[in-house]
Amino acid sequence: MTSEPNPFDSQNTKRQEPVVGKKPTNRVIEMFVVVGVVVLLIAILLPAVQRAREMTASRLSNNRGLKSIGLALHNYHEIYGVLPPAYVTDENGKPLYSWRVLLLPLLEEEQLYAEFELDKAWNEGHNRTLIERMPAVYRHHESFETPTGGQTRLLALVDEVEGRTMFLPGQSRSFGQFSRELDQCALAIDHPDFSCTWSEPRDVAPRDLLRRKGFVWPGPQESGVYLMFGDSSVRRIEQEDWGHLKEWACPSVRSNKES
């Protein structure tokens, strides 16, 4: 019996061998290397980006606090016609407490102000117990999460020698006594190297800033130097601005007749 030829068989067709998969090419390897480098860069740069965001937020927070104090000073001036004295004295001229105490009612700290014994020094009797209750607005943004012992970096610029600053010890001045625009008259400074107890009658003299030996500029981190001006504006002072400190802190003063 003769078998029929397979109609689907082609004698001219060569047998096909199984195809073996090719080894990965160099291009695929390069792609994995690139992906690995990108992941590594993200891991390195992400903390830096996050830190930059935190620094920006901290600076904004610090500026808001200083602006609030500047506005409180303007409200005080609106009520009394003058700025508060750098500190209050007793009848014998003894310094009792700081201008920062006088601002409490204008910073929504009426209760704290009511508890403060205004006829006693900042560190006497009940007043001593209030040191730890320093208002948040006087805290620097870096210390929000840590105890400060009532220390503040916000210090008024006070010239007790020539009396050319906007703040004076035991005396009050009005904005109208200064011949320069208020945005060119510095009221206070926030400096990482200077601090005091918030209710203490102590601030900083411009000459102490200018004569400082071995001054190391704080650098680009958030521990910068900030000036609060008479118009309530706040500026972060850079190294090249330091030469203007004297003219900002000690503007020309008119006599009482001129003002």
Secondary structure, 3 states (H helix, E strand, C coil): CCCCCCCCCCCCCCCCCCCCCCCCCHHHHHHHHHHHHHHHHHHHHHHHHHHHHHHHHHHHHHHHHHHHHHHHHHHHHHHHCCCCCCEEECCCCCEEEEHHHHCHHHHCCHHHHHHCCCCCCCCCCHHHHCHHHCCHHHCCHHHCCCCCCCEECEEEEECCCCCCCCEECCECCCHHHECCCHHHCEEEEECCCCCEECCCCCCECHHHHHCCCCCCCCCCCCCCEEEEECCCCEEEECHHHHHHHHHHHCCCECCCCCC
